[in-house]
Amino acid sequence: MEYNKLLINYINKCNYDEPIFLSQIKDYFNIKYNINSKSINVYINRLVHNNKLVQFKKGVYYKPKNGNFGYKILDVNKVINKKYICDENGRKGYFSGAYLFNIVGLTTQIPKKILIVTNECPNNNDYDNKTLGVVIRKPKISINNSNYKYFQLFDILINKDNIKIEVDNEKEIIYKFIKENNLDFEIIFELAYKLKNIKIVNKLYQLGGK
């Protein structure tokens, strides 16, 4: 079996200017063809040498498109999104911290490091990925397409990172977030109970009393 051709066929199915993770390639070929990691490294290096792939960072490659000044550089946000936020299997993470507060309009702060809560975090300690400029944190409950907006709401309510609110209409912004994302209060209370965090419920009541 010509494994190099199998790898080329795999790469050909990948989109241009999209991150291709070496770990995913190795997992795929190890499961399907029982090819070891060292062999994959050799084949990948050949593709890079022949300009079929470009190495973005260690373990991350992409099929480049030609621009006016040579190959276009892969957008780091695409790597962050696919690695930590969402891939072909669905949602696995979300933006949190000051970056989330900035997105929803509660602050103008733009953090030097973006905080991401993600299933991809390997342990209970925050991990600083200096290569991508993000800090990742493990969720208490696994993240999926249905619950990640609820967890973003909880992070906003708890404000555990002591982010300064720079607006006077905090209540309106938070309830707008709830309405625009069709969040169900029954599910809010259910998830808060699972997290054993009464602070979430108390914060909602406080907002209602303003």
Number of C-alpha atoms within 10 A of each C-alpha: 6 6 14 16 11 13 16 14 11 13 19 12 8 13 12 15 18 18 25 24 17 17 11 11 17 19 15 14 18 14 10 9 12 11 15 13 15 10 12 19 13 11 16 23 15 14 16 15 11 10 12 16 19 22 19 16 14 9 12 16 21 24 22 20 12 9 9 6 6 9 13 13 15 21 12 15 11 13 21 16 18 19 18 21 22 17 12 6 8 12 20 22 29 23 22 23 21 25 22 23 23 17 14 14 17 22 18 16 17 13 13 10 17 18 22 27 26 25 22 18 18 12 12 10 10 15 16 15 11 9 9 14 14 18 16 27 22 20 19 13 13 14 23 18 12 9 16 20 19 22 21 19 21 21 18 22 17 17 16 10 11 9 15 13 17 14 12 9 11 15 16 11 15 19 16 13 17 16 11 9 12 11 17 12 11 9 12 19 15 12 18 18 13 11 12 10 14 11 13 21 16 13 15 17 11 10 14 10 8 6
